[in-house]
Amino acid sequence: MAEYGAHVASTSISERPSIFTALAQENLMSAVRPALKHVCKILAEKWPSELHWLYRYSNELHLLLDLILQHYCLKKLSASFAENFYGMKRVALCEAEAGAKLPFKVRTKSLIFLVFVPYFKSIADQLFERWREEDADGRLLSQASRSSQYIRIFLAVYPYIHLSYEATMLCYQMAFIFGKSRFHSPFLQLANIRLRNLNMQDILSVQAGGRDRKLAQDGDGAVAFSVREAWPGSCWRKPLA
């Protein structure tokens, strides 16, 4: 707690996040998908007659939940859930004011790169692993259909696509580490945004908005903090004494 208070209260802290926090927030969200899939598998095995569909459509369930969560965070906090958890926010390159909300077009691009790109990448990885096993077992050779030909083309091309994807991400991360780029990911550049650390003004503005909404609902002047202000993330925490 003391370290967190010193981090937030410092006026000389750099707005540029470190590569460690930038990668940590990405790893946080990438760990949610397999965890949710495992939960769906357990539930489907425990109640197979009622929840047999849950494991089959676990990817789509994760997509829906992730879309709702990220849309809310981008609209209210100008950051993804993981970015806000690690004390960062998104700033549109065209916006001069630090506290300005993300424009609708920028939020839409952010949703595409935060939710849909990882979803399709995950689906492609799963298909590649499944079809590669079928090809190794000789099951694809027994099929002479047009679809099996497309599958073989996919198996031949996808490793190069995956290599290009990972190499591009690595180049952006190295450029970010050495201060040659403002973006640690090409998706931030495509969305025309950058990440920066939250400051005290950002935190107070979010909490002030929460208190105003609470006052409008109560109507009696009582100030009560919402659940999100007690969350571990920077904008979800109560004001420091």
Contacts in CASP RR format, 6 or more apart in sequence:
PFRMAT RR
TARGET T0000
AUTHOR 0000-0000-0000
METHOD contacts of the structure
MODEL  1
MAEYGAHVASTSISERPSIFTALAQENLMSAVRPALKHVCKILAEKWPSE
LHWLYRYSNELHLLLDLILQHYCLKKLSASFAENFYGMKRVALCEAEAGA
KLPFKVRTKSLIFLVFVPYFKSIADQLFERWREEDADGRLLSQASRSSQY
IRIFLAVYPYIHLSYEATMLCYQMAFIFGKSRFHSPFLQLANIRLRNLNM
QDILSVQAGGRDRKLAQDGDGAVAFSVREAWPGSCWRKPLA
4 237 0 8 1.000
5 240 0 8 1.000
7 13 0 8 1.000
8 198 0 8 1.000
8 199 0 8 1.000
8 200 0 8 1.000
8 203 0 8 1.000
8 234 0 8 1.000
8 240 0 8 1.000
9 200 0 8 1.000
9 240 0 8 1.000
13 197 0 8 1.000
13 199 0 8 1.000
14 197 0 8 1.000
15 196 0 8 1.000
15 197 0 8 1.000
15 199 0 8 1.000
16 182 0 8 1.000
16 196 0 8 1.000
16 197 0 8 1.000
17 86 0 8 1.000
17 88 0 8 1.000
17 195 0 8 1.000
17 196 0 8 1.000
17 197 0 8 1.000
19 173 0 8 1.000
19 176 0 8 1.000
19 177 0 8 1.000
19 184 0 8 1.000
21 86 0 8 1.000
21 87 0 8 1.000
21 88 0 8 1.000
22 88 0 8 1.000
22 176 0 8 1.000
22 184 0 8 1.000
22 185 0 8 1.000
22 195 0 8 1.000
23 173 0 8 1.000
23 184 0 8 1.000
24 86 0 8 1.000
25 80 0 8 1.000
25 82 0 8 1.000
25 83 0 8 1.000
25 85 0 8 1.000
25 86 0 8 1.000
25 88 0 8 1.000
26 82 0 8 1.000
26 185 0 8 1.000
28 82 0 8 1.000
28 85 0 8 1.000
28 86 0 8 1.000
29 66 0 8 1.000
29 80 0 8 1.000
29 81 0 8 1.000
29 82 0 8 1.000
29 114 0 8 1.000
29 118 0 8 1.000
30 118 0 8 1.000
32 62 0 8 1.000
32 66 0 8 1.000
33 59 0 8 1.000
33 62 0 8 1.000
33 118 0 8 1.000
33 122 0 8 1.000
36 58 0 8 1.000
36 61 0 8 1.000
36 62 0 8 1.000
36 65 0 8 1.000
37 55 0 8 1.000
37 58 0 8 1.000
37 59 0 8 1.000
37 62 0 8 1.000
40 51 0 8 1.000
40 54 0 8 1.000
40 55 0 8 1.000
40 58 0 8 1.000
40 61 0 8 1.000
41 55 0 8 1.000
41 58 0 8 1.000
43 51 0 8 1.000
43 54 0 8 1.000
43 55 0 8 1.000
44 51 0 8 1.000
44 52 0 8 1.000
44 53 0 8 1.000
44 54 0 8 1.000
44 55 0 8 1.000
44 56 0 8 1.000
54 61 0 8 1.000
59 119 0 8 1.000
59 122 0 8 1.000
59 123 0 8 1.000
59 126 0 8 1.000
62 119 0 8 1.000
63 115 0 8 1.000
63 116 0 8 1.000
63 119 0 8 1.000
66 114 0 8 1.000
66 115 0 8 1.000
66 119 0 8 1.000
67 111 0 8 1.000
67 115 0 8 1.000
69 81 0 8 1.000
70 80 0 8 1.000
70 81 0 8 1.000
70 110 0 8 1.000
70 111 0 8 1.000
70 114 0 8 1.000
70 115 0 8 1.000
71 107 0 8 1.000
71 111 0 8 1.000
73 79 0 8 1.000
73 80 0 8 1.000
73 81 0 8 1.000
73 83 0 8 1.000
73 84 0 8 1.000
74 80 0 8 1.000
74 90 0 8 1.000
74 102 0 8 1.000
74 107 0 8 1.000
74 110 0 8 1.000
74 111 0 8 1.000
74 114 0 8 1.000
75 101 0 8 1.000
75 102 0 8 1.000
75 107 0 8 1.000
76 206 0 8 1.000
77 84 0 8 1.000
77 89 0 8 1.000
77 206 0 8 1.000
77 235 0 8 1.000
78 89 0 8 1.000
78 90 0 8 1.000
78 91 0 8 1.000
78 99 0 8 1.000
78 101 0 8 1.000
78 102 0 8 1.000
79 87 0 8 1.000
79 88 0 8 1.000
79 89 0 8 1.000
79 90 0 8 1.000
79 235 0 8 1.000
80 90 0 8 1.000
80 110 0 8 1.000
80 114 0 8 1.000
83 89 0 8 1.000
83 90 0 8 1.000
83 195 0 8 1.000
84 198 0 8 1.000
84 233 0 8 1.000
84 234 0 8 1.000
84 235 0 8 1.000
84 236 0 8 1.000
85 231 0 8 1.000
85 232 0 8 1.000
85 233 0 8 1.000
85 236 0 8 1.000
86 233 0 8 1.000
86 234 0 8 1.000
87 197 0 8 1.000
87 198 0 8 1.000
87 233 0 8 1.000
87 234 0 8 1.000
87 235 0 8 1.000
88 195 0 8 1.000
88 196 0 8 1.000
88 197 0 8 1.000
88 198 0 8 1.000
89 195 0 8 1.000
89 196 0 8 1.000
89 198 0 8 1.000
89 202 0 8 1.000
89 235 0 8 1.000
90 102 0 8 1.000
90 106 0 8 1.000
90 110 0 8 1.000
90 193 0 8 1.000
90 194 0 8 1.000
90 195 0 8 1.000
91 98 0 8 1.000
91 100 0 8 1.000
91 193 0 8 1.000
91 194 0 8 1.000
91 195 0 8 1.000
91 196 0 8 1.000
92 100 0 8 1.000
92 102 0 8 1.000
92 103 0 8 1.000
92 106 0 8 1.000
92 192 0 8 1.000
92 193 0 8 1.000
93 192 0 8 1.000
93 193 0 8 1.000
93 194 0 8 1.000
94 103 0 8 1.000
94 192 0 8 1.000
95 102 0 8 1.000
95 103 0 8 1.000
98 196 0 8 1.000
98 199 0 8 1.000
98 201 0 8 1.000
98 202 0 8 1.000
99 201 0 8 1.000
99 202 0 8 1.000
99 205 0 8 1.000
102 110 0 8 1.000
102 193 0 8 1.000
106 191 0 8 1.000
106 192 0 8 1.000
106 193 0 8 1.000
109 190 0 8 1.000
109 191 0 8 1.000
109 192 0 8 1.000
109 193 0 8 1.000
110 191 0 8 1.000
110 193 0 8 1.000
113 187 0 8 1.000
113 188 0 8 1.000
113 190 0 8 1.000
113 191 0 8 1.000
114 187 0 8 1.000
117 187 0 8 1.000
121 165 0 8 1.000
124 158 0 8 1.000
125 162 0 8 1.000
127 154 0 8 1.000
128 154 0 8 1.000
128 155 0 8 1.000
128 158 0 8 1.000
128 162 0 8 1.000
131 140 0 8 1.000
131 151 0 8 1.000
131 154 0 8 1.000
131 155 0 8 1.000
132 155 0 8 1.000
134 140 0 8 1.000
135 141 0 8 1.000
135 151 0 8 1.000
135 152 0 8 1.000
135 155 0 8 1.000
140 148 0 8 1.000
140 151 0 8 1.000
140 152 0 8 1.000
168 186 0 8 1.000
169 185 0 8 1.000
169 186 0 8 1.000
172 181 0 8 1.000
172 183 0 8 1.000
172 184 0 8 1.000
172 185 0 8 1.000
172 186 0 8 1.000
172 189 0 8 1.000
173 184 0 8 1.000
173 185 0 8 1.000
175 181 0 8 1.000
176 182 0 8 1.000
176 183 0 8 1.000
176 184 0 8 1.000
182 194 0 8 1.000
183 189 0 8 1.000
183 194 0 8 1.000
184 195 0 8 1.000
188 194 0 8 1.000
188 195 0 8 1.000
198 234 0 8 1.000
198 235 0 8 1.000
202 234 0 8 1.000
202 235 0 8 1.000
203 234 0 8 1.000
203 235 0 8 1.000
203 237 0 8 1.000
203 239 0 8 1.000
204 239 0 8 1.000
206 229 0 8 1.000
206 235 0 8 1.000
207 225 0 8 1.000
207 229 0 8 1.000
207 235 0 8 1.000
207 238 0 8 1.000
207 239 0 8 1.000
210 226 0 8 1.000
210 229 0 8 1.000
211 223 0 8 1.000
211 225 0 8 1.000
214 223 0 8 1.000
214 224 0 8 1.000
214 225 0 8 1.000
214 226 0 8 1.000
215 221 0 8 1.000
215 222 0 8 1.000
215 223 0 8 1.000
218 224 0 8 1.000
225 238 0 8 1.000
228 235 0 8 1.000
228 236 0 8 1.000
229 236 0 8 1.000
229 237 0 8 1.000
229 238 0 8 1.000
230 236 0 8 1.000
230 237 0 8 1.000
230 238 0 8 1.000
231 237 0 8 1.000
END
